[in-house]
Amino acid sequence: MRLAVGDAAPAPLAGSEDEINARWLQVDRVLTREQARDWCIQSAAALRRALLALSPEQWEAFGRSHAADVEGDHYRGHLGYLKPDS
């Protein structure tokens, strides 16, 4: 997000969507459920802070179109799979 706000295109990820997800799965599979949940909550909070720090111009150019990914709907899906053990 910081790159896009700064008018720099993020480097494309190598591979198909399935290959990219497989690489992320390798990295994430070592996390416990609690670690994965904490990471998800922390990353969502960091993204929200970044959105709130946008200037009005940046909001119009970038924030409005990406807010839905950060506001919660996206993360609710992930958190639904990462319910705390009780």
N, C-alpha and C positions, 0 to 999 in steps of 0.2 A: 504494500500500500504506500509506503514512503517513497518508493521509486516512482510509482504512477503519479502521485501528487506532485513530485518534483519534475514532472515531464520527462522522465526516463522510463523506457519500457523495461519491465522485468525480463530477465533472460528466460527464454522458453525452457521448459523442462524436457529433457530427452526422453523419447519413447512414447508409446501409446498411453492412453489413460489407464489401461489395465496394467501396463508395465510400471507406470509411475505409482499407482496404488500398491502394487506388489512390493516396490522398494520401501514405501512408507510403512507397509505392514511389517517388513523385516525389522525396521527400527523400532516400531511401536510395540511389537509383540513381547518385548522383554519387560515392558511396564506392567506393574500390578494394576488392578482395577482402580485402586485409590490414586496411584500416581497418574494414570491416564485421566481420571476425573479432575484431579488438581491441575494438570497441564491444560486441559480443555477450559476450565474456569479461568485460569490465569491468562491464557491467550485471548479469550473473549474480552476480558477486562482491559487488556492492553490495546486491543483493537478499538474498543469503545473509547478509551482515552484518546487514541489517535484521531478518531472521527471527531470527537468534541474539540480537538485542538485545531481543526481545519479553519481556515479563513472563510468568509462568505464566498469568495471566488472559488476556492478549492472545493467547497461543499457543492457548488453548482456544477463544477467541472468534473468532479469525481465522487464526492461523498454521497450525494443523493442516489446515484445508480448502484452503489455498493453497500449502502446501509443495511439493506435486508439481509445480506450475508453475515452481518455483524450483530444485528439487533437482538437476535435470540432464536429465531426460527431455525436457522442453520445449526446452532449449538444445542437447541432442545433435542434435536434428533440424536446427536451424539451422546448427550447426557442421559437420554432414555436408555441407552445400552450400558451406561456406566453407573447404574444405581449403586449406592454404597451397600456393602455387605452388612446385613444386620441379623 
